[in-house]
Amino acid sequence: MTQFPIKEFEQIRTPFYYYDLNLLQKTLEEINKYSAKENYHVHYAIKANANSEILRIIKEAGLGIDCVSGGEVQTALNAGFEPSKIVFAGVGKSDWEIELGLDNNISCFNVESSAELDVIQEIAEAKGKTANVALRVNPNVDAHTHHYITTGLAENKFGISLELLDKVIERCITSPNINLQGLHFHIGSQITINEPFKHLCGKINDIQKYYESQGIKFDSINVGGGLGIDYDNPDANPIPDFKSYFETFDTHLKLRDGQQLHFELGRSVVGQCGSLITKVLYVKEGLKKKFAIVDAGFTELIRPALYEAHHLIENISNQDEATDVYDVVGPICESSDRFGEEEKLPITKRGDLLALRSAGAYGEIMASQYNCRQLPKSYFNTNL
């Protein structure tokens, strides 16, 4: 079980994020262990968490960066990541964002439409540059996850439909300032079974075979990310099963000689190392319920309100066996500002500290100042 420094926490104003950097290091070691092939390249999806200390450790581990905005590209550059390890996706790249990527000679643009390709060609031509691109293909693979974070179905806004891919590839080949490196895929997030990845491998195999019959070969394949974490039992499964994840692609994806394989992992890298620490303000007695009202809200952790997601909630001030049932809710003036219903916790009182576990991904980075609230600070097990 994760050990929290309660005495130190009591001196810090809540809510705040707490990161276990030892767990992050172990997670990165597992990733590097099972992706050690010469042609495997792992890019950290910076949208999961852009905390500067987190990025420093990820950079030291040798990972690249996957970006979906110009701001993320600049953040990665500021953090010292090599441009040759930066890939840039996103359905709506602005001109200045494309210029930023070209000016810094990033590794690749993951292109999501023919319209975007035209703009990249125009800007690259004006700058006398050649843009490396991978075409993001919509493979129509069901990731069996929440519909808000499924990205590979035919009706999603992401990627290029298979039916349109021929024309876009032809446009790449005939565009003088475009270098088509390969194909890019990403079917969704929080995928906890390997079947969708196996299905994706089959689709990629078929696509490659089809284009090889036309004399078209790709230098690289990018399979995106999507590997999930165990939100229910973070102490039992603090590190995702990277061995099985990478072996799935090693076994089922038929790479060609010299072909490079890219991964874009985010949540699985940082999700389990972070917790949101919040204080109980009041215990409110309702007619049939008890409410533990805490000082964190969806301004600090929006996933429960946005995705109906659930994080394990622990009362880290009280480990007594006597329990009660509470709805854990925040202070924001919205009914959706709740973290859990009918949570079984040790008897909880005003001043107790609660930990919302597995909040290292899409927690701090999505925090807002709605209700004019302050953004949460972050602390680490190395600086307490």
Phi, psi and omega in degrees: 000139179298134179261123179257136179283084189299317183298319178293321180299325183294345179265358185251139177290129178266162354280158177206164176262139179236127183243133175266097184288338175295318178293321177299317179299315180295322179297315179295324177298320177295318178300311182294327180296316187263359175241032189281001180295147185299329183262010177262135181226121181255126176248129177281128178283100189294343179295340180290322181189122182248021177303132188299324179289322176298315181296324179300315182291320179295320177298316180298333179282351175094006180285156171270194183229138172251122184243154176230017175200161175296325177299321178291322177300314181295321178298318179295317178296317180297329180280356175095009178289139179293134177306329181291352178248010182255126173245149191229110178252188178122137185281344186228064179284123175285162181303316183294330179289320177296318178299319179300315179296317180292317181298330182259005176054048178296164186296314190195143167263125172272106190271135188246000178197160177293327178296318177296320180301319180299318181292318178299319178299314181299313183291319179296320179296317180297330181267356184067033183247164170245126181265125172281129181227151166237138181271122178281116184261135175270102188276358182058049176251128179277119182277354179056049178225186182300140186296339178287337183241020170267126187236000187249010179276162186300330185264006177285157179285346187274146168079175182254129180297145180304326182293338182257356189294322180306312183293322181290321177297318178299320179295322177299314184295326183267357180270120187293338183251019179241130173246107181282110181273320185180202181241147183235140180224149170200116190260352179149184184235165178055048177269120187248005174233155185275347185303315178300325179291322176297318178298318178299317179302317179298318178296317180296319179301316180294318181296316179297318180298319180298313183285331174296328177294341177259007179081018182251124178237155183242137179286332185217154172233132178243117184263009178069211180226232175107349182297130185269180178232168181267099180285335184278325184228067184296330179285328178285329183226068183288337180236127180299166182277076181293329179302308180294322181299307182290326178295330178301315180286324179297324183276318192257344181263125183266087178283151177271164180302128177080357182285137181266141181242125183247143177236151179229085185264136180232285182306318184291341179279314191243351188303314187277348184275352184245144174226145172265122180259126183223157183250143176284123178273314182212153165249111185263128178269117174265188179291319182233356185229162168243136181248124170267105182268119186249168183271000171262149178221194179288354170292333177263324181217101188268350186305315179299321180286324185276318186247001189059032181281159179231132174249140175302131181248127180236137169273104185271357175271339187222115179251018181297157180285331180295131185232167172211175184245133185223150160269123181264116187229159181257184187267358185289143182280059176213138181293338180282357182279077180215145181257337180187148177246139179052051178277126178274113184229158168305153180314121190248138182223169177306134179095346178294148176261131176248144175248124171264109190280169175055041184251017181288339179247134178058035176248276181304320185293335182260007181296149182227173179249026175305145188064020180058035180276155177281147174291145183289147174273168180234144179227160186228154180294350178268348182237022176246000000 
